[in-house]
Amino acid sequence: MTSQRYKSYQHYKMDSKNRVSIKAQWRPETGKPFYLLVTTAHDMPVVKVLDEETYSEKVSKVENDDKLDQATKDEILGQLAMYCAEVTVNDQGKMAIPQIFCEAAGIQPESEVTLAGRGSFFYIWTRENFQKFADLENANRPKDIYGIF
């Protein structure tokens, strides 16, 4: 799998039960979970969505870090487990976001959100915060030495 699995962005509407449609090409295999975390990017709250492989890579990175003692590893992994939610995509291609995560990220039922691919994971933003985030990223883009943009 490429490290750039999650590409592009799309605006969606949350339904009244805090469910959002997930692009077909982003959906995991049937029965496999996504892992949600509330984090910040450019000091704005956002829901970060990791697939099972990426989540496992994060756990392995901590477990195999020779610079950390076991107590620190246990603390980091304990926090990851506590602040993470495991969710699945239903048969209609929708993923329910726990209410506490929606509140922390400022997402309201029946509001517009933006799913934004970041290569190995994707974000779920309020539409307003996504626009602020995109504006900040465009203003602070590094010199384009590869001719990408």
DSSP file with accessible surface (Angstrom, degrees, kcal/mol):
  #  RESIDUE AA STRUCTURE BP1 BP2  ACC     N-H-->O    O-->H-N    N-H-->O    O-->H-N    TCO  KAPPA ALPHA  PHI   PSI    X-CA   Y-CA   Z-CA
    1    1 A M              0   0  144      0, 0.0     2,-0.1     0, 0.0     4,-0.1   0.000 360.0 360.0 360.0 138.5    0.0    0.0    0.0
    2    2 A T    >   -     0   0   83      1,-0.1     3,-0.7     2,-0.1   117,-0.0  -0.388 360.0-125.3 -71.0 151.8    1.3    3.5   -0.8
    3    3 A S  T 3  S+     0   0   88      1,-0.3     3,-0.2     2,-0.1    -1,-0.1   0.519 108.4  64.8 -74.4  -2.9    1.9    5.9    2.0
    4    4 A Q  T 3   +     0   0  101      1,-0.2    -1,-0.3   116,-0.1   116,-0.2  -0.259  59.7 131.9-112.2  44.6   -0.4    8.3    0.1
    5    5 A R    <   +     0   0   58     -3,-0.7     2,-0.9   114,-0.4   115,-0.2   0.902  63.9  59.2 -62.9 -42.5   -3.7    6.2    0.4
    6    6 A Y  B    S+A  119   0A   0    113,-2.9   113,-2.7    -3,-0.2     2,-0.3  -0.800  73.1 160.6 -98.9 103.8   -5.8    9.1    1.6
    7    7 A K        +     0   0  108     -2,-0.9   111,-0.1   111,-0.2    -3,-0.0  -0.863  36.0  12.1-122.5 156.4   -5.8   11.9   -1.0
    8    8 A S  S    S-     0   0   76     -2,-0.3   109,-3.3   109,-0.2     2,-0.3  -0.129  70.9-104.4  77.6-174.8   -8.0   14.9   -1.8
    9    9 A Y  E     -B  116   0B 124    107,-0.2     2,-0.3   113,-0.1   107,-0.2  -0.978  26.2-169.8-147.2 156.8  -10.7   16.4    0.2
   10   10 A Q  E     -B  115   0B  90    105,-2.2   105,-2.7    -2,-0.3     2,-0.4  -0.990  20.3-128.9-150.5 139.0  -14.5   16.4    0.1
   11   11 A H  E     +B  114   0B  53     -2,-0.3     2,-0.3   103,-0.2   103,-0.2  -0.737  34.1 172.5 -88.8 137.2  -17.3   18.3    1.8
   12   12 A Y  E     -B  113   0B  50    101,-3.0   101,-3.2    -2,-0.4     2,-0.5  -0.925  30.6-119.4-136.6 165.3  -20.0   16.2    3.4
   13   13 A K  E     -B  112   0B 131     -2,-0.3     8,-0.3    99,-0.2    99,-0.2  -0.924  24.2-133.3-109.2 129.0  -23.0   16.7    5.6
   14   14 A M        -     0   0    1     97,-3.1     6,-0.2    -2,-0.5     2,-0.1  -0.509  25.1-130.7 -69.2 146.7  -23.2   15.0    9.0
   15   15 A D    >   -     0   0   24      4,-2.3     3,-1.6    -2,-0.2    95,-1.1  -0.336  32.6 -89.5 -90.6-177.8  -26.5   13.4    9.6
   16   16 A S  T 3  S+     0   0   70      1,-0.3    -1,-0.1    93,-0.2    -2,-0.0   0.667 126.8  53.9 -68.8 -13.5  -28.6   13.8   12.7
   17   17 A K  T 3  S-     0   0  143      2,-0.1    -1,-0.3    92,-0.0    80,-0.1   0.089 121.2-102.8-106.8  21.6  -26.8   10.8   14.4
   18   18 A N  S <  S+     0   0    9     -3,-1.6    79,-2.8     1,-0.2     2,-0.4   0.840  74.9 143.5  60.4  38.0  -23.3   12.1   13.8
   19   19 A R  E     -G   96   0C  72     77,-0.2    -4,-2.3    75,-0.0     2,-0.4  -0.850  29.0-169.5-106.1 145.1  -22.7    9.8   10.8
   20   20 A V  E     -G   95   0C   1     75,-2.2    75,-2.7    -2,-0.4     2,-0.2  -0.982  25.8-112.1-133.5 142.8  -20.7   10.9    7.8
   21   21 A S  E     -G   94   0C  41     -2,-0.4     2,-0.5    -8,-0.3    73,-0.2  -0.524  28.1-146.7 -71.2 140.4  -20.2    9.2    4.4
   22   22 A I        -     0   0    1     71,-2.8     5,-0.1    -2,-0.2    -1,-0.0  -0.928  27.0-103.3-110.5 131.4  -16.7    7.8    3.8
   23   23 A K    >>  -     0   0   26     -2,-0.5     3,-1.7     1,-0.1     4,-0.9  -0.232  31.3-121.8 -50.7 138.4  -15.4    7.9    0.2
   24   24 A A  G >4 S+     0   0   65      1,-0.3     3,-0.9     2,-0.2    -1,-0.1   0.884 111.3  52.6 -54.4 -42.7  -15.5    4.4   -1.2
   25   25 A Q  G 34 S+     0   0  128      1,-0.2    -1,-0.3   -20,-0.0    -2,-0.1   0.653 108.8  51.8 -72.3 -12.5  -11.8    4.2   -1.9
   26   26 A W  G <4 S+     0   0    3     -3,-1.7    -1,-0.2     2,-0.1    -2,-0.2   0.602  84.6 107.5 -94.0 -15.4  -11.0    5.2    1.7
   27   27 A R    <<  -     0   0   94     -4,-0.9     3,-0.1    -3,-0.9    24,-0.0  -0.394  68.4-126.3 -68.5 139.7  -13.2    2.6    3.3
   28   28 A P        -     0   0   23      0, 0.0     3,-0.1     0, 0.0    -1,-0.1  -0.264  42.8 -73.9 -74.2 169.4  -11.4   -0.3    5.0
   29   29 A E  S >  S-     0   0  142      1,-0.2     3,-2.5     4,-0.1     0, 0.0  -0.277  73.4 -72.5 -57.6 151.9  -12.2   -3.9    4.2
   30   30 A T  T 3  S+     0   0  145      1,-0.3    -1,-0.2    -3,-0.1    60,-0.1  -0.195 121.8  13.0 -51.2 129.9  -15.5   -5.1    5.6
   31   31 A G  T 3  S+     0   0   68     58,-0.3    -1,-0.3     1,-0.3    -2,-0.1   0.205  96.1 120.5  88.1 -15.3  -15.2   -5.5    9.4
   32   32 A K    <   -     0   0   86     -3,-2.5    57,-0.4     1,-0.1    -1,-0.3  -0.629  57.0-129.9 -83.4 143.3  -11.9   -3.7    9.8
   33   33 A P        -     0   0    8      0, 0.0    19,-0.7     0, 0.0     2,-0.3  -0.360   6.3-140.2 -89.7 165.8  -12.0   -0.7   12.0
   34   34 A F  E     -CD  51  87B   0     53,-3.1    53,-2.6    17,-0.2     2,-0.5  -0.855  20.2-138.0-107.0 157.0  -10.9    2.9   11.8
   35   35 A Y  E     -CD  50  86B  23     15,-3.0    15,-2.9    -2,-0.3     2,-0.4  -0.981  16.7-157.0-119.6 125.0   -9.4    4.6   14.9
   36   36 A L  E     +CD  49  85B   0     49,-2.9    49,-1.9    -2,-0.5     2,-0.3  -0.839  13.7 175.3-106.0 141.0  -10.4    8.1   15.8
   37   37 A L  E     -CD  48  84B  29     11,-2.2    11,-3.6    -2,-0.4     2,-0.6  -0.992  27.2-133.4-136.4 142.2   -8.5   10.6   17.8
   38   38 A V  E     +C   47   0B  53     45,-0.6     9,-0.2    -2,-0.3     2,-0.2  -0.873  45.8 146.9 -93.7 127.2   -9.3   14.2   18.6
   39   39 A T  E     -C   46   0B  53      7,-2.8     7,-2.2    -2,-0.6     2,-0.4  -0.694  41.1-106.4-139.5-168.5   -6.1   16.3   18.0
   40   40 A T  E     -C   45   0B  84      5,-0.2     2,-0.4    -2,-0.2    65,-0.0  -0.969  19.1-173.1-130.0 150.0   -5.2   19.8   16.8
   41   41 A A  E >  S-C   44   0B  12      3,-2.1     3,-1.5    -2,-0.4    92,-0.0  -0.980  84.8  -4.0-139.1 127.5   -3.7   21.1   13.7
   42   42 A H  T 3  S-     0   0   78     -2,-0.4    -1,-0.1     1,-0.3    94,-0.0   0.894 131.6 -60.9  52.4  40.8   -2.7   24.8   13.5
   43   43 A D  T 3  S+     0   0  154      1,-0.2    -1,-0.3    -3,-0.0    -3,-0.0   0.680 113.5 117.8  62.2  23.0   -4.2   25.1   16.9
   44   44 A M  E <   -C   41   0B  20     -3,-1.5    -3,-2.1    85,-0.0    -1,-0.2  -0.955  68.7-112.6-119.2 139.7   -7.7   24.0   15.7
   45   45 A P  E     +C   40   0B  46      0, 0.0    81,-0.3     0, 0.0     2,-0.3  -0.415  43.9 163.6 -72.2 144.0   -9.5   20.9   16.9
   46   46 A V  E     -C   39   0B   0     -7,-2.2    -7,-2.8    79,-0.1     2,-0.6  -0.987  40.1-114.7-155.0 152.1  -10.0   18.1   14.4
   47   47 A V  E     -CE  38 124B   0     77,-2.1    77,-2.5    -2,-0.3     2,-0.5  -0.854  30.0-154.0 -91.7 123.0  -10.8   14.4   14.3
   48   48 A K  E     -CE  37 123B  41    -11,-3.6   -11,-2.2    -2,-0.6     2,-0.5  -0.862   6.3-156.3 -98.8 131.6   -7.9   12.3   13.0
   49   49 A V  E     -CE  36 122B   0     73,-3.3    73,-1.9    -2,-0.5     2,-0.4  -0.946  11.2-176.4-117.0 121.0   -8.8    9.0   11.4
   50   50 A L  E     -CE  35 121B   3    -15,-2.9   -15,-3.0    -2,-0.5    71,-0.1  -0.920  19.8-133.3-113.7 140.7   -6.3    6.2   11.2
   51   51 A D  E  >  -C   34   0B   6     69,-0.5     4,-2.6    -2,-0.4     5,-0.2  -0.337  38.1 -96.3 -81.3 173.7   -6.8    2.8    9.5
   52   52 A E  H  > S+     0   0   66    -19,-0.7     4,-2.6     1,-0.2     5,-0.2   0.901 123.1  50.9 -60.5 -40.8   -5.8   -0.4   11.3
   53   53 A E  H  > S+     0   0   93      2,-0.2     4,-2.1     1,-0.2    -1,-0.2   0.935 112.5  44.8 -64.6 -45.7   -2.4   -0.6    9.7
   54   54 A T  H  > S+     0   0    8      2,-0.2     4,-1.9     1,-0.2    -2,-0.2   0.912 113.0  51.1 -67.0 -40.7   -1.4    3.0   10.5
   55   55 A Y  H  X S+     0   0   38     -4,-2.6     4,-2.2     1,-0.2    -2,-0.2   0.947 110.6  49.2 -60.5 -46.6   -2.7    2.7   14.1
   56   56 A S  H  X S+     0   0   57     -4,-2.6     4,-2.8     1,-0.2    -1,-0.2   0.872 107.6  54.9 -62.2 -36.6   -0.7   -0.5   14.5
   57   57 A E  H  X S+     0   0  104     -4,-2.1     4,-2.3     2,-0.2    -1,-0.2   0.898 107.3  50.3 -62.4 -40.2    2.4    1.2   13.1
   58   58 A K  H  X S+     0   0   76     -4,-1.9     4,-1.7     2,-0.2    -2,-0.2   0.924 112.0  47.2 -63.4 -44.9    2.0    4.0   15.8
   59   59 A V  H  X S+     0   0   26     -4,-2.2     4,-2.8     1,-0.2    -2,-0.2   0.943 113.1  48.7 -62.1 -46.2    1.8    1.4   18.6
   60   60 A S  H  X S+     0   0   50     -4,-2.8     4,-2.5     1,-0.2    -1,-0.2   0.878 105.6  58.1 -62.3 -38.2    4.8   -0.5   17.2
   61   61 A K  H  < S+     0   0  151     -4,-2.3     4,-0.3    -5,-0.2    -1,-0.2   0.924 111.9  41.1 -59.0 -42.7    6.8    2.7   17.0
   62   62 A V  H >< S+     0   0   25     -4,-1.7     3,-1.4     1,-0.2    -2,-0.2   0.948 114.7  50.9 -69.6 -48.3    6.3    3.3   20.7
   63   63 A E  H 3< S+     0   0   98     -4,-2.8    -2,-0.2     1,-0.3    -1,-0.2   0.850 115.3  42.9 -59.0 -34.4    6.8   -0.3   21.7
   64   64 A N  T 3< S+     0   0  116     -4,-2.5     2,-0.8    -5,-0.2    -1,-0.3   0.341  80.7 119.4 -97.7   7.0   10.1   -0.6   19.8
   65   65 A D    X   -     0   0   51     -3,-1.4     3,-1.2    -4,-0.3     8,-0.1  -0.635  45.0-166.3 -78.1 110.6   11.6    2.7   20.8
   66   66 A D  T 3  S+     0   0  155     -2,-0.8    -1,-0.2     1,-0.2    -4,-0.0   0.621  82.4  66.2 -71.8 -12.6   14.8    1.9   22.6
   67   67 A K  T 3  S+     0   0  191      2,-0.1     2,-0.4    -3,-0.0    -1,-0.2   0.615  91.2  75.2 -84.1 -13.2   15.1    5.5   24.0
   68   68 A L  S <  S-     0   0   50     -3,-1.2     2,-0.1    -6,-0.2     0, 0.0  -0.822  76.7-131.5-103.5 141.0   12.0    5.1   26.1
   69   69 A D     >  -     0   0   95     -2,-0.4     4,-2.3     1,-0.1     3,-0.2  -0.403  33.4-104.5 -79.6 166.2   11.7    3.2   29.4
   70   70 A Q  H  > S+     0   0  113      1,-0.2     4,-2.9     2,-0.2     5,-0.2   0.870 119.0  56.0 -62.9 -36.6    8.8    0.8   29.9
   71   71 A A  H  > S+     0   0   72      1,-0.2     4,-2.1     2,-0.2    -1,-0.2   0.915 109.5  46.4 -63.3 -40.2    6.9    3.1   32.2
   72   72 A T  H  > S+     0   0   52     -3,-0.2     4,-2.7     2,-0.2     5,-0.2   0.920 112.2  50.4 -67.8 -42.7    6.9    5.9   29.6
   73   73 A K  H  X S+     0   0   23     -4,-2.3     4,-2.8     1,-0.2     5,-0.3   0.934 110.9  49.5 -58.2 -46.6    5.9    3.5   26.8
   74   74 A D  H  X S+     0   0   91     -4,-2.9     4,-2.3     1,-0.2    -1,-0.2   0.891 111.3  49.8 -61.0 -39.0    3.0    2.2   29.0
   75   75 A E  H  X S+     0   0  114     -4,-2.1     4,-2.4    -5,-0.2    -2,-0.2   0.936 112.7  45.7 -66.4 -46.2    1.9    5.8   29.7
   76   76 A I  H  X S+     0   0   69     -4,-2.7     4,-2.5     2,-0.2    -2,-0.2   0.946 116.5  44.6 -62.2 -48.0    2.0    6.8   26.0
   77   77 A L  H  X S+     0   0   34     -4,-2.8     4,-2.5    -5,-0.2    -1,-0.2   0.862 111.6  54.1 -68.5 -32.3    0.1    3.7   24.9
   78   78 A G  H  X S+     0   0   40     -4,-2.3     4,-2.4    -5,-0.3    -1,-0.2   0.918 110.0  46.7 -65.7 -42.3   -2.3    4.1   27.7
   79   79 A Q  H  X S+     0   0   94     -4,-2.4     4,-2.6     2,-0.2    -2,-0.2   0.919 110.8  52.5 -65.3 -41.4   -3.2    7.6   26.7
   80   80 A L  H  < S+     0   0   34     -4,-2.5     4,-0.4     1,-0.2    -2,-0.2   0.949 112.1  45.7 -58.9 -46.4   -3.5    6.5   23.0
   81   81 A A  H >< S+     0   0   62     -4,-2.5     3,-0.8     1,-0.2    -1,-0.2   0.910 114.3  48.2 -63.5 -41.5   -6.0    3.8   24.1
   82   82 A M  H 3< S+     0   0  126     -4,-2.4    -1,-0.2     1,-0.2    -2,-0.2   0.890 115.9  41.8 -69.2 -37.9   -7.9    6.1   26.3
   83   83 A Y  T 3< S+     0   0  140     -4,-2.6   -45,-0.6    -5,-0.2     2,-0.3   0.318 102.3  87.4 -94.0   9.8   -8.3    8.9   23.8
   84   84 A C  E <   -D   37   0B  22     -3,-0.8     2,-0.4    -4,-0.4   -47,-0.2  -0.817  57.5-158.2-111.8 147.4   -9.0    6.7   20.9
   85   85 A A  E     -D   36   0B  17    -49,-1.9   -49,-2.9    -2,-0.3     2,-0.6  -0.990  11.3-143.6-123.3 134.9  -12.3    5.3   19.6
   86   86 A E  E     +D   35   0B 132     -2,-0.4     2,-0.3   -51,-0.2   -51,-0.2  -0.871  31.6 167.3 -96.8 123.5  -12.6    2.2   17.4
   87   87 A V  E     -D   34   0B  19    -53,-2.6   -53,-3.1    -2,-0.6     2,-0.3  -0.898  21.5-147.9-133.0 162.9  -15.3    2.6   14.8
   88   88 A T        -     0   0   81     -2,-0.3     8,-0.6   -55,-0.2     2,-0.5  -0.850  22.7-112.4-126.6 165.6  -16.5    0.8   11.7
   89   89 A V  B     -H   95   0C  32    -57,-0.4   -58,-0.3    -2,-0.3     6,-0.2  -0.841  35.3-133.2 -97.2 131.9  -18.2    1.8    8.4
   90   90 A N    >   -     0   0   52      4,-3.0     3,-2.2    -2,-0.5    -1,-0.1  -0.152  33.0 -88.9 -79.1 179.3  -21.7    0.5    8.0
   91   91 A D  T 3  S+     0   0  155      1,-0.3    -1,-0.1     2,-0.1    -2,-0.0   0.715 127.2  56.8 -62.7 -22.2  -23.2   -1.1    4.9
   92   92 A Q  T 3  S-     0   0  137      2,-0.1    -1,-0.3   -71,-0.0     3,-0.1   0.348 121.1-106.4 -89.0   3.6  -24.2    2.3    3.6
   93   93 A G  S <  S+     0   0    1     -3,-2.2   -71,-2.8     1,-0.3     2,-0.3   0.681  76.7 133.4  82.4  18.4  -20.6    3.6    3.8
   94   94 A K  E     -G   21   0C  61    -73,-0.2    -4,-3.0   -75,-0.0     2,-0.4  -0.805  41.8-155.4-107.4 146.7  -21.2    5.8    6.8
   95   95 A M  E     -GH  20  89C   0    -75,-2.7   -75,-2.2    -2,-0.3     2,-0.4  -0.973  13.7-137.9-118.3 129.6  -19.1    6.1    9.9
   96   96 A A  E     -G   19   0C  49     -8,-0.6   -77,-0.2    -2,-0.4   -78,-0.1  -0.739  12.8-151.4 -87.2 131.1  -20.6    7.2   13.2
   97   97 A I        -     0   0    4    -79,-2.8     5,-0.1    -2,-0.4   -10,-0.0  -0.906  27.5-109.4-101.8 125.8  -18.4    9.6   15.2
   98   98 A P    >>  -     0   0   42      0, 0.0     4,-2.1     0, 0.0     3,-0.7  -0.212  24.7-120.9 -54.8 143.4  -18.9    9.5   19.0
   99   99 A Q  H 3> S+     0   0   90      1,-0.3     4,-2.9     2,-0.2     5,-0.2   0.876 111.7  56.3 -54.1 -42.7  -20.7   12.5   20.4
  100  100 A I  H 3> S+     0   0  118      1,-0.2     4,-2.0     2,-0.2    -1,-0.3   0.871 108.4  48.2 -62.6 -33.6  -17.8   13.4   22.7
  101  101 A F  H <> S+     0   0   24     -3,-0.7     4,-1.8     2,-0.2    -1,-0.2   0.904 110.7  50.7 -71.9 -41.4  -15.4   13.5   19.7
  102  102 A C  H  X>S+     0   0    0     -4,-2.1     5,-2.7     1,-0.2     4,-0.6   0.937 111.2  48.5 -59.9 -46.5  -17.8   15.7   17.8
  103  103 A E  H ><5S+     0   0  123     -4,-2.9     3,-1.0     1,-0.2    -2,-0.2   0.923 110.4  50.8 -60.4 -44.1  -18.1   18.1   20.7
  104  104 A A  H 3<5S+     0   0   54     -4,-2.0    -1,-0.2     1,-0.3    -2,-0.2   0.830 115.5  42.4 -64.6 -31.2  -14.3   18.3   21.1
  105  105 A A  H 3<5S-     0   0    1     -4,-1.8    21,-0.3    -3,-0.1    -1,-0.3   0.409 114.2-114.5 -95.9   1.2  -13.9   19.0   17.4
  106  106 A G  T <<5 +     0   0   41     -3,-1.0     2,-0.5    -4,-0.6    -3,-0.2   0.714  63.4 151.0  76.4  19.8  -16.8   21.5   17.2
  107  107 A I      < -     0   0    1     -5,-2.7    -1,-0.2    -6,-0.2    -2,-0.1  -0.758  27.4-161.7 -91.3 129.3  -18.8   19.3   14.8
  108  108 A Q    >   -     0   0  117     -2,-0.5     3,-1.6     4,-0.1   -94,-0.2  -0.792  29.7 -94.6-107.0 149.5  -22.6   19.6   15.1
  109  109 A P  T 3  S+     0   0   52      0, 0.0   -93,-0.2     0, 0.0   -94,-0.1  -0.316 111.6  14.5 -57.6 143.1  -25.2   17.1   13.8
  110  110 A E  T 3  S+     0   0  108    -95,-1.1     2,-0.2     1,-0.2   -95,-0.1   0.673 100.9 126.4  62.6  22.0  -26.4   18.0   10.3
  111  111 A S    <   -     0   0   33     -3,-1.6   -97,-3.1   -96,-0.2     2,-0.4  -0.607  67.2 -98.7 -99.8 166.7  -23.5   20.4    9.8
  112  112 A E  E     +B   13   0B  90    -99,-0.2    15,-1.7    -2,-0.2     2,-0.3  -0.709  43.4 179.0 -86.6 135.8  -21.1   20.4    6.9
  113  113 A V  E     -BF  12 126B   0   -101,-3.2  -101,-3.0    -2,-0.4     2,-0.4  -0.848  20.6-134.0-126.9 166.2  -17.7   18.8    7.5
  114  114 A T  E     -BF  11 125B   0     11,-2.3    11,-2.7    -2,-0.3     2,-0.6  -0.992   4.9-153.1-125.9 128.1  -14.7   18.2    5.3
  115  115 A L  E     -BF  10 124B   0   -105,-2.7  -105,-2.2    -2,-0.4     2,-0.5  -0.904  21.0-171.2 -95.5 121.5  -12.8   15.0    5.0
  116  116 A A  E     -BF   9 123B   5      7,-2.3     7,-2.4    -2,-0.6  -107,-0.2  -0.965  16.4-135.6-124.5 116.2   -9.2   15.8    4.1
  117  117 A G  E     - F   0 122B  16   -109,-3.3  -109,-0.2    -2,-0.5     5,-0.2  -0.457  19.5-179.7 -69.5 138.9   -6.7   13.2    3.1
  118  118 A R        -     0   0   89      3,-2.9     2,-1.4    -2,-0.2  -111,-0.2  -0.074  51.9-101.0-128.7  30.9   -3.2   13.5    4.6
  119  119 A G  B    S+A    6   0A   1   -113,-2.7  -113,-2.9     1,-0.2  -114,-0.4  -0.648 112.7  25.8  91.0 -85.4   -1.5   10.5    3.0
  120  120 A S  S    S+     0   0   43     -2,-1.4   -69,-0.5  -115,-0.2     2,-0.3   0.470 134.6  12.3 -95.4  -1.7   -1.5    7.9    5.7
  121  121 A F  E    S-E   50   0B  26   -115,-0.2    -3,-2.9   -71,-0.1     2,-0.3  -0.921  70.3-131.2-154.5 176.3   -4.6    9.2    7.5
  122  122 A F  E     -EF  49 117B   0    -73,-1.9   -73,-3.3    -2,-0.3     2,-0.3  -0.968  11.1-134.7-138.8 158.1   -7.4   11.7    7.1
  123  123 A Y  E     -EF  48 116B  22     -7,-2.4    -7,-2.3    -2,-0.3     2,-0.5  -0.818   3.3-149.5-104.5 151.4   -9.0   14.5    9.0
  124  124 A I  E     +EF  47 115B   0    -77,-2.5   -77,-2.1    -2,-0.3     2,-0.3  -0.979  31.0 176.4-119.0 112.2  -12.6   15.3    9.7
  125  125 A W  E     - F   0 114B   0    -11,-2.7   -11,-2.3    -2,-0.5     2,-0.1  -0.784  38.7-105.7-108.9 156.7  -12.9   19.1   10.0
  126  126 A T  E  >  - F   0 113B  11    -81,-0.3     4,-2.3   -21,-0.3   -13,-0.2  -0.499  44.2-114.1 -66.3 153.0  -15.8   21.5   10.5
  127  127 A R  H  > S+     0   0   92    -15,-1.7     4,-1.9     1,-0.2     5,-0.1   0.913 115.8  50.3 -60.8 -39.9  -16.1   23.2    7.1
  128  128 A E  H  > S+     0   0  127    -16,-0.3     4,-2.0     1,-0.2    -1,-0.2   0.925 111.0  46.9 -65.6 -45.4  -15.0   26.5    8.6
  129  129 A N  H  > S+     0   0   25      1,-0.2     4,-2.8     2,-0.2    -1,-0.2   0.863 108.2  56.8 -67.8 -33.6  -11.9   25.1   10.3
  130  130 A F  H  X S+     0   0   14     -4,-2.3     4,-3.2     2,-0.2     5,-0.2   0.933 106.4  49.7 -61.0 -43.5  -10.9   23.3    7.2
  131  131 A Q  H  X S+     0   0   96     -4,-1.9     4,-2.5     1,-0.2    -2,-0.2   0.926 112.5  46.9 -63.0 -42.1  -11.0   26.6    5.2
  132  132 A K  H  X S+     0   0  116     -4,-2.0     4,-2.4     2,-0.2    -1,-0.2   0.922 113.5  49.4 -61.5 -45.1   -8.8   28.2    7.9
  133  133 A F  H  X S+     0   0    6     -4,-2.8     4,-2.7     2,-0.2    -2,-0.2   0.941 111.7  47.9 -59.7 -47.5   -6.5   25.2    7.9
  134  134 A A  H  X S+     0   0   17     -4,-3.2     4,-2.6     1,-0.2     5,-0.2   0.905 111.2  51.1 -62.9 -41.3   -6.2   25.3    4.1
  135  135 A D  H  X S+     0   0   88     -4,-2.5     4,-2.2    -5,-0.2    -1,-0.2   0.920 111.8  47.1 -61.9 -43.8   -5.5   29.0    4.1
  136  136 A L  H  X S+     0   0   69     -4,-2.4     4,-1.7     2,-0.2    -2,-0.2   0.911 112.7  49.1 -63.9 -43.5   -2.7   28.6    6.7
  137  137 A E  H  < S+     0   0   64     -4,-2.7    -2,-0.2     1,-0.2    -1,-0.2   0.919 112.2  47.9 -63.6 -42.3   -1.2   25.7    4.8
  138  138 A N  H >< S+     0   0   89     -4,-2.6     3,-0.8     1,-0.2    -1,-0.2   0.895 112.5  49.1 -66.4 -37.0   -1.2   27.6    1.5
  139  139 A A  H 3< S+     0   0   80     -4,-2.2    -1,-0.2     1,-0.2    -2,-0.2   0.803 118.6  39.3 -71.0 -27.9    0.3   30.7    3.1
  140  140 A N  T 3< S+     0   0  109     -4,-1.7    -1,-0.2    -5,-0.2    -2,-0.2   0.130  80.3 142.1-110.0  20.2    3.1   28.6    4.8
  141  141 A R    <   -     0   0  102     -3,-0.8     3,-0.1    -4,-0.2    -3,-0.1  -0.387  53.7-116.8 -65.0 133.1    3.8   26.2    2.0
  142  142 A P        -     0   0  106      0, 0.0    -1,-0.1     0, 0.0    -2,-0.0  -0.224  48.6 -71.5 -63.4 161.4    7.6   25.5    1.8
  143  143 A K        -     0   0  183      1,-0.1     2,-2.0     2,-0.1     3,-0.2  -0.291  50.5-121.1 -54.2 134.0    9.4   26.5   -1.4
  144  144 A D    >   +     0   0   57      1,-0.2     3,-1.1    -3,-0.1    -1,-0.1  -0.473  48.0 159.6 -84.3  74.2    8.3   24.1   -4.1
  145  145 A I  T 3  S+     0   0  115     -2,-2.0    -1,-0.2     1,-0.2    -2,-0.1   0.681  72.7  52.3 -73.0 -13.7   11.6   22.6   -5.1
  146  146 A Y  T 3  S-     0   0  185     -3,-0.2    -1,-0.2     0, 0.0    -2,-0.1   0.456 107.3-120.2-100.4  -3.5   10.0   19.5   -6.7
  147  147 A G    <   +     0   0   62     -3,-1.1    -2,-0.1     2,-0.0    -3,-0.1   0.832  69.4 135.2  69.4  31.3    7.6   21.4   -9.0
  148  148 A I              0   0  116      1,-0.2    -1,-0.0     0, 0.0    -3,-0.0   0.899 360.0 360.0 -78.0 -42.6    4.5   19.8   -7.3
  149  149 A F              0   0  154      0, 0.0    -1,-0.2     0, 0.0    -5,-0.1  -0.051 360.0 360.0-103.4 360.0    2.4   22.9   -7.0
